[in-house]
Amino acid sequence: MSINKVAGSLARYLVAELKTARWQEEVLAYGLELLILGAAGLIAVALAGYLVGAPAETLFALLCASLIRLPGGGMHLSSPAKCLAFTALIFSIMGFLARRVGGYLFVQQHITWVVLGSGFLSLAVSAWLAPVTSPAKPINSPALRRKLHRVAVGTSAIVTLILFFMGGRWPTLALAGAAGLAWQGAVIYLAGIFQNREVMPG
């Protein structure tokens, strides 16, 4: 049974038990689907990070990317299963590389530039293109689009600043976070170039 069907069945049950309005079933089903997908994604990424020996770095890369993804948008794969598998693969690779490379003195000495470079990429792309949307989930409100734009830009700056101060004490986490920022910046850029955007952020 698909996640969509599970969420729909659970929503119908809750609506019947709570005796709420029928129109709330669709909203509840959508919220439950997001919760299930989010939990499954977190478990998949954590497991993948554990398997490559870098659970903390893997999850931190996911966190930093997700903070930009939520307001900034991005591309979507054709099914939740593909999305889970791809997300687990990409972020476990980031975590693994951050754990391995972060141990070298040369990298630690230049981690500030890595963080600033990824932060500048994320900030520039967010300021230029965020939020990007898909035709299936457009943002029709100019006011909401402007708000998401400001949040994406502000979050990029704040996360970069946090990583900047983390670099000296937790270099592998800072590298993982920088990789997450750069990845999401690239995703927003590709989505903005190859997908139709309905309204410019300004």
TAKA-V673626 format. One record per helix or strand. SS is the DSSP state (~ for helix, > for strand). FROM is the first residue (numbers start at 1). LEN is the number of residues. Records with the same first field share a line. If there is no record, write none. Layout:
SS=FROM-LEN ; FROM-LEN
This chain:
~=3-16 ; 24-28 ; 55-18 ; 80-22 ; 105-5 ; 111-19 ; 142-25 ; 171-24
>=73-1 ; 132-1 ; 134-1 ; 137-1
